[in-house]
Amino acid sequence: MKLLKKIILGFTLFVVLSILIIFGLEAYIKKETSNLIYSEITELPEAKTGIILGASVHADGKLSPILKDRVETAYKLYKLKKIENFLISGDHRTNDYDEVNAIKNYLLKKGVPSRAITLDHSGFDTYDSMYRASIVFNTEDAIVITQKFHLPRSIYIAKKLGANYKGFEATPVAYTSSETIKRREQLANFKAIWELLIKQKPTSLENRYE
């Protein structure tokens, strides 16, 4: 019975400590990036490039709701002259899955000229996208456009890699974030910290623009 009580107590302490660490890390990353993230367009400083972070696309090339929100927000910044061009960073690992060209085609249909769009086909995750934007594509003056729950981690990674990027919250029109995604994002903070600590290289260092 005493052994069982010790096991239960140990497990309880482990759970409590884990929760404190998870929420503590989340609070730390938010604090480190709060002055770089904007939700009001009127307050957002202008930048040369808008970085659109990829998300899932359907087999027919249609943007998922979460990705459509990002792209629509980026396009709005472009029309308001908050940004001059786009860097689209997403997963184009295989011929039958292509986030970056799906986003490009969406912008082209809205009248954005091809010359204003640069594609990063190897933005396989947030760390790779931020690393490659800064170090491979030499993007210095940029606004990262993604959802509110995703921005702190994105901007934190960029900041620790030496990139002075700002972040702008994608307007949640077609998509509403769920608690499941928020919890997943909290766990992804640990991955980001680890990648920064070991100075991980991205999956690809190839500089492919088209």
Disulfide bonds with the S-S distance in Angstrom:
none
